[in-house]
Amino acid sequence: MTEIAQLRDTLDGERLWDDIMALSTIGALEPKGIRRLALDDQDNHARLWLAKQGWALGCQVNFDTLGNLFLRREGQDDSLAPLLIGSHMDSQPLAGAHDGALGVLAGLAVLRTLQDQGIEHRRPIEIVSWTNEEGARFAPGASGSSWFAGQRAYEDIVAAVDNEGVRFGEALQACLTLLEDYGLVYRPAPFVPHAFIELHIEQGPVLEQLGKPVGVVSGIQGVNWYRIDVEGVANHAGTTPQNARRDAFDGAHELVSALKAATREQDDDLRFTIGKFAVWPDAVNTIAQRASFSIDLRHPDQQVLDALDDKFHALAERHWSGCEVKLKVTSRVAPVAFPDHLLALLRESAGSVCADAPEFVSGAFHDAIHLAQVCPTAMLFTPCRAGISHHPDEHIERQDAEVAVRALAHAVAQLL
């Protein structure tokens, strides 16, 4: 057996878990959970921590125009396109320690094994941590990967503003200055990888219910994000008769009911979520002048998303409780089916560490959905307890994580 073929079995699972525990202290909350919002101090601290790990392994550490971080280990033929593996390190406001971070640290574990075992490989390998996957601070998410893949314009991304009025571009510039001062190498232009593999926690209950430590992801649901503003007229809550009101909250309530009714004929794969809802002027004794809310719409079939998009726009043309409606599409990400040859490789890799590893479509979007537009891309999942994610109770078992990362290493060995 060649050295590269032994990558799976020589991977240091104990050091992998040590890295997971170390990164979980950056942005740690009491009594548990983490908060590393994109481009905040904790997120930037995590970048510097990762850079330090890369330098210790003899890697070149680069960053690009969007602050995406790359740890590069050279191959025997550096003219070849690099294999790219990784995920993200930013989090939701009240999050667990494994969403995104596991995928980055799985890549770091592969690099450690290559270095510790002195294993040579033909093509370069790069570990990536993408900027603002979550979109919790700056919406929409997956900023770094969508820009890298040519799916979103730089100008649109940097114009986003957080809840404190800080522009993405301001926070990004502070991050880039920090990285440059720390000694990282600026590499502005995106490149075309040989392939991209992302390991992620499932963020759902399937693997745990099946008792499997790893699963193969065959594709990712498409996502449409909307912002809807309902405009009414503010007035006194005690003196304005019901039939004389143009209450934005009432209009929003009627519209939400109609939107949900439009989705009821779809199959169980459909996901419709209102995650944000606000009224203005937000006073207990004043009729709402404006109500604003978000919609997150997901389905693996683009035709379903398109049909619902038409219905949503038609509903927004109507007046609800006498109020006018403005609907804005803030993000569209098409469904992705991963290529057959990579799925075959991941099936074999998962099968090498787990009998009857399942295969299914991801309900959550990931950076892989954008990388799939520029290079062969696929994903592996590992379970999280009760399917809980985006919450401090998010939890993975050490042995499951190690098995999944060994499956990743097995695939990497075939691709290098």
N, C-alpha and C positions, 0 to 999 in steps of 0.2 A: 504493500500500500504506500502511495506517495505521501509526502508530508502534507500537502494541501488537502488530500482526502481524509487526513486525520483531524482536520480542523474541528469537526463536530465533537469528537471524543476527547480532545485535549483542552477544550474550552473550560476556563476556570469559573465554575458556578459560584463559588464563595466570593470571589472578587466582584463578580457581577452584582451580587446582593449588597456587598459593601458600597459599591458605587450608587446603587439605588437608595440606600440609606443616607449616604453623604449628600446627594442632590436634594433629598427630601427635607434637609435642614434649611435650604435656601428658600426663604419665603414661608417658613413654617408658622402655623397659627396655633394658638392655645384654645382648647386642649388637644386638637388634632386638625389635620388638613393643611393645605398650602394656599398661598395667594401669590402668583407670579404673573401679573398682567403684562401684556405685550409692551416691551420697551420701558417698563418701569425699573426702579432701582434693583429689585429682586431678580427680574428677568435678565437684566444686564450683568448682575453678579453671577448668575448661572452661566452666562456666556463665557465670562472670564474663567470660571471654574473648569468648564469644558475645554477651553483653549489650553489651560495649564495641563490637563490630562493628556491632550494631544501632543504637546511639546515633550512631555515626559516619555512618550512612546516614539519620539523621533519624527513626528509628523509635521508637515507644513500646515499651518493654520491660516485659512483665508476667510475673508468676508466680502460680500458683494454690495451692490447699491442699495438693496433692501435690508441689509444687516443679516442675511442668511449666513450661517457659520459652517465652514467646511474643514474637516480634518483629513488630510490627504497622505496616504502611504503609497510611495512610488512602486511601480511594477518593473518587471524585467524589460518591458517594451512600453515606454511612456508615451509613445506616439498613439497608443490605443486609447479609445474613449474609456473613462473610468467607470467602474461599477459604483453606483450610488445607493447607500442605505441610510435610513434614519427616520426622523419624525420631527417633533417640536418639543420645546420646554416651557412655553407660556401656558397659563392655566386660566380657568374660570375664577371668579372672585372668591368662592368658597369651594375649594377643589380637593381632590385626592392627589397622591404623589406619583401616580403611574400613567395617567392619560398623557400620551405623547412622550413623556420622559422615558418610558420603558423602551420605546423604539430607538431613541438616541443612544441610550446606555447599552442596548443590545449590540448596536454597531460598535460602540466603544469596546465591548467585551470581545468582539471579533478582532478588532485591532490589537488588543492586548494579547490575545492568543497568537496571532501572527507574529508579533514582536517577541513574546516570551519564548516561543518555540522556534524562532528563527526561520519561519516558513517563507519561502519565496513564491511569488505568483507572477503570472505573465502580464496582466493589465493592472493599472492603478486602481485603488479603492478609495472612496471618499465617504466619510460619515458626515451627514448634514443635520443641522437643527434649523428648521424653517421659522421665519418671523411671523408672529401673529396668526397662528393657525386658528385659535379659538374665536377671535372676533369679539371677545368679551369687553375689551376696552375700545377698540376701533373696529367698527363693523363696515363691511362684511369681513369675515375671517379668511384664512389661507392667503394672506397678502403676499408673503414671500414666495410661496410656491406658484401662485397664479401669475405673478410678475415673471418669475424665472421661466415659466412655460409659455409666456407670451399671451396669456389669457386676459390680463388686465393691464391697463396703462399706468405707468408710474405716476402721472399727474393726478389720476383719479384716486389712487391709493393714498398719496400723501395729503390729499385734501380732507380726509376723514378727521372728525373732531370727537374727542371723548366727552364724557359727562362734565368734566371740569373746564371745558373750553380749550384744551390743549390739542393742537393739530398733530396729526401723525407725523408730518414732515419735521416738526420741531423736535418731537421725541426721537425720531429716527436720527436726526443730525447729531443729537447729544450722544446717542449710542455709537454711531460711527466714529465720532471723535474719541470716545472712550476706547474703542477697539484699536484704533490706530495708535493712540498713546500707549496702549498696553503692548504693542509690538506685533499685532496681527498684520497680515499682508492683504492689501486691498486688491481684489480681482473683480472689476466691475461687470464684465460681460458674462451672461449666461453661457453655458456650454451644453452639448447634447450628450447625455450619459449613455453608456452601453445598455444599462437597464437600471430601474429603481425598484428596490424591495423595501416595504415598510412593515414592521411588526408593531402591533397595537393591541391594547386590551380590547376585548369585544364590545364593552359598554352595553351589553345585553345578556340575557340569561341562558342562551342556547347551550354553550359549551359546558357550563356548570351543570345544567340539567342532564346532559349526556355523560358527564364525568370524564370529559376529554380535556387534556391540557393544551391542545393546539388545534386550530382549524384553518382551512384554506378559504380565502375570500375570492369569490369568482367575479365580483364587480361591486359598484357603489351606486346607490340610489341618486337620482338627480334631485337638485334642490332649487326652488324658487323662493326668494325672500321679497316681501312686500312691506311698504309703509303706507298706511291709510290715515288720512286726516279728514275728519268730519267737522264741518264748519256750521255753527249755529249762531245764536244771539244770546249774550249774557244778560241776565235780568234778575230782579229780586225774587227770591224763592218763596216769599210769603205773599206777595201782592200780584203775581202774574198768574192768571188762570191757566189751567192745563191746555185748553184749546187755543190759547194765544201764544204758546211757547214754540220756540225752535231750539229744542234741547239737544245739544251735540251728543250727550251721553245716551239719550234715548235713540237718536239716529244711529249711533255706533252699535248699540245693543241690537236694533233691528237688522242692521247690515250683517253683523256677526252671525246672527241666526240664519240669514239667507245664504251666507258664504258656507256655513257648515252644512246646510241642507244640500248645497250644490255638490258636496263631496260624498254624500251618503251612499250613492249608487256604486261607488268604487270598491275595489277589493281590499283585503286586509293589509296589503302592502302600502296603502296610502297613509301618510302622516300629515296631520294638519295641527299646527300649534300656534297659539297666540302667547308670546312670551313677554311682550311689553304692552302696557296699557296706561295712558295718562290722560287727565283732563285738565283744562285751564279755564278759569283762573284758580281752580283747586281750592275753593272756599266752601265751607259747609252750608252757607245760606245764599249761594249764588248759583243760578242755572249755568251749566257748562256752555261756554262759547265754543270750545274746541275739544274734540276727543281724538287722540292719536293712538294707533296700535300697530303692532307688527304681525306678520304671518310668516311662518316657516312651513313650506309645502314640499313634501318629498314623495317620490315614487320611482321605481326602477325603469318605467316605460315613458319615454319622451312624449309619446302621443297623448298619454293621460295628462301629463303636465301641461301640454299645449292646450288641450281641450278645457281644462280647468282655468287656465290663464284667460282664455276667451270668456268664460262664464264670469270670472272675477271682474274683468274689465267692464262687461255688460252691466253687472250689478252696481258697479261704481258710477255708472252714468245716471242712475236713478237718484231721486231725492228721498231721503229717509227722515221721517219726522220733520219735514220741511227743510232739511239741512243739505248742503252741497257736499260732495265727496271728491277728494283727490286721491288717486291711487298711484303709487310710484313703485316700480320694480327696482329694488336695490341690489339684487344679485340674481344671476341665473347660472347654474352649473349643471351641465347635461349629465345624464347617467353614463356610466362607464362599464363596459365588460372587458375584463383583463384578457390578454392574448393566450391562445391555447397552449403555446409551447412553454410559457412561464407557469401556467396553471399545472401542466403536466409535471414540471420540475418541482413545484411546491407540493403537489400531491405525493410525489416520491419522497421528498424531503420530510414532510410531516409523517408519512408512513414509516420512515426509518426510525422514528422515536415514539410513535403512537399508532396502535392498530385502529383501523377504521376512522381515521381523522375525518370529521365532517367538512362539508363545503357549503357556503351560503353567501348571499349578497349582504353587504354592509348597509345598515340603515342610517349610520352616521356618515357625514362626509369627512374626508381626510385629505392631506396634501397629495396623496397618490392619485386622486381624481384629476388633478391638474397635470402631474407628471406624465400621466397616461397619454397626454396630447403630444408629447415630444419624444418619448422613448418607451420601450417595452416595460410595463409596470405591473406589479402584483403585490398582494398583501397576505400576511398571516395574522391570525388572532390568537390570543390566549385569554382564558376566562377571568372575570372579576366577580367577586362574591355577590350573589343575588342580582347580578347585572347592574349594580349601582355604579354610576360615574357622575362627574360634575358635582361631587359632594364629598365632604370630609370622610364619609364612611366607605368610600372606594377602597377596595382591598384586593390584592392578589396573593396567591400562595407562592412561596419561594420555589417549591418544586415544580409548579406549573410554569413559572417564568423561565426556569432553567431549561426545561424540556423544550419550550417554544423557541428559546434562543439557540439551542442546539439544532433545531430544525432549520432555523435561519442560517446558521453556520454551514450546515450541510448544503443548502442551496447556493450560498456564497462560494463554496469550494468548486461547484460546477461552473460558476459564471466567471471566476477569475482565471 
